[in-house]
Amino acid sequence: MDKTDGKTVLEMNLEARKGAVREWISQLFDAGSFMEIDTLRLGCNSAAGFGCVHGRPVYCFAQDHASAGGAMTQAQAMKAVKLLDMARTTGAPVVFLIDSAGVKVTEGAASLPAYSEIFTKMARLSGVIPLVCVVLGECRGIAAMFTQLSDVSIQCRDGRVALHSLQVMNTVKGQNRTEEALFGAETMASQGAVTLCAASAGEALDLAGRVLDALPGCNAEEAPLEDGEDLNRLLSACDGENVAALVEDLADGGAYLELSPMYGNRVHTYLCHLGGHSVGLVATDHAVENGRLDAASCAKAARFVRMCDSFSLPVVTLVNTDGLEVPAAGAQSWLMRTAGQMLYAYAEATCPKLAVITGSAIGPAYVAMGGKAVADVVYGWERAVIAPLTPEVAAAAFEDDSLTAGADRGEIENRYRQSTCARKGAELGLLDDVIDEKETRKVLIASLEYLSSKRDTNLPRKHGNLPL
C-alpha cells in the first residue's frame, strides 16, 4: 500500500475525515434546515436528524468517525432505529452517511444485535420510503449490508466497502492485492455492489440529492411533477444504436441520472423527467454484443424496475436487442435465473409501463421487456423487428436444405426480416402503433398523461416468490 511520511494513504484519508460529519450534513441539506435529535446521548458516535433537501423533508443518519471511529454501539443503533421509526410515521426518505471502523469491540457480542435491529427496520421499510446509502469512509463486515438494503448506494473514492479485511482476502486467495483494487469505489461499482461511485464526498452527496429529486417521499405519494420543456419537441437523435444520445434527446432539458453505469453494460438504467413526469428508463444497448443480455444486465434491469414500481414511477423501456446471450455451459443456470428475475419484475410491476421497439426485439427480450402482456402500451419504429429468432439463426434453422442447395442466404434473411417488420407486428397485435422516430418523445409524454390515472393491484398475498 502506498505510504506518505510513514502513514498509509488510507490512514491519511481517515485523519482528514475526522470532524467532517457535520460538514457533510450541511452540504446535503438546505442551509439552516437540519435539526439534530438525541444530540447529547452518550456512546452514539453518530449524528442524526431531519431537514430539507431541495425543499423536501429528508432524514439523515451519519456515523461520526471523529468519535471513537464511528464504531457501531447499542446506543448508536437505538438512535438509528428511532430515526427510521420517525421516517416511517412521517413518510420521508432516509440517507445513511456511512463512515465507521466497525462494531465497538468492548461491547463484544452484545454489539451484533445493534446491526440486526437497524437492518430489520430497513428491510421492513424497503419500498415504503426511499433509502439512500452514501459510503464516505469505512464500511466493512456486516456494515456492508447498508449498501445492499438501500435502494441506491453511492461510494466515494475514499470509501471502502468490504466483507473481509485485506489480510483475510489476500491470505485465503493467495494474492497480494491492494485496498483500492479489492474494495475501492470503481471495483464495487463494476461488480454491482454499489450503484454509483463518486470522485469526492461532495460529488457523492450531490448524487444523493439528485436521486431524492427523482423519487417521492414515500410510496403513498407521487414523485414531484416538474415544469417540463416543450411537450411537442421532436427528436433529433434517432439512432437506436447510440443509447446515451437518444436518452439525452428524450429527457426534459437533456438531463438524466444513470444508475449502475459500470455494471451490466448490455442494459442502461436512468432516472429522468419526461414532460415533467419523473420516470425510470431502461434501454438495451445494441452497440454492445448486439444487445444480447447477460446475467448481470438482467439482474440490473430487474432491481431497477422493482425500485421504480415500489414508488410508482412509470417505467419506459427502449428495446433493441438480439435476445439473450449464449452463455458458457456453467453460466447458463445463472442467466436463466436472472432472466427470470427480469421477467418477474416487469410482469409484477403495476406502475405505468411503456415500451418502444427501436430496433430488434428478439425472443425472450420482447417477452420480458416489450410484450403487450407486460407493457400498457408498446410502440415501434419503422425499423423495428419482432421475431423469435434473428434472421441469421432463422435462416440456418428453417432453410438449411435451401442453403445447402445453393440458395442466397442474404435473400432468405431479407425475406425473414420483411415478415417480422414493425407493420407486420402491428397487424398481429404485437404493437399498438408504428410511430415516427422523431415523435417518440411526444408520443411517450401523451401516453404518460393518459396512464397517470392507472390503478392496478396484484392479487392479495403475503409476497411473491421472486426467483432469487
Secondary structure, DSSP 4 states (H G I P E B T S, - for coil): --EETTEEHHHHHHHHHTT-HHHHHHHHSPTT--EESSTT-TT--EEEEEEEETTEEEEEEEE-TTTGGG-B-HHHHHHHHHHHHHHHHHT--EEEEE----B-GGGGGGGHHHHHHHHHHHHHHTTTS-EEEEE-SEEEGGGGHHHHHSSEEEEETT-EEESS-HHHHHHHHT----HHHHHSHHHHHHTTSSSEEESSHHHHHHHHHHHHHHS-SSTTSPPPPP--S-TTPPPS---TT-HHHHHHHHSGGG-EEEESTTS-TTEEEEEEEETTEEEEEEEE-TTTGGG-B-HHHHHHHHHHHHHHHHTT--EEEEEEE--B----GGGHHHHHHHHHHHHHHHHH--S-EEEEEEEEEETHHIIIII-TTT-SEEEEETT-EEESS-HHHHHHHH-HHHHHTT--HHHHHHHHHHHTBHHHHHHTTS-SEEE-GGGHHHHHHHHHHHHTT----PPS-S------
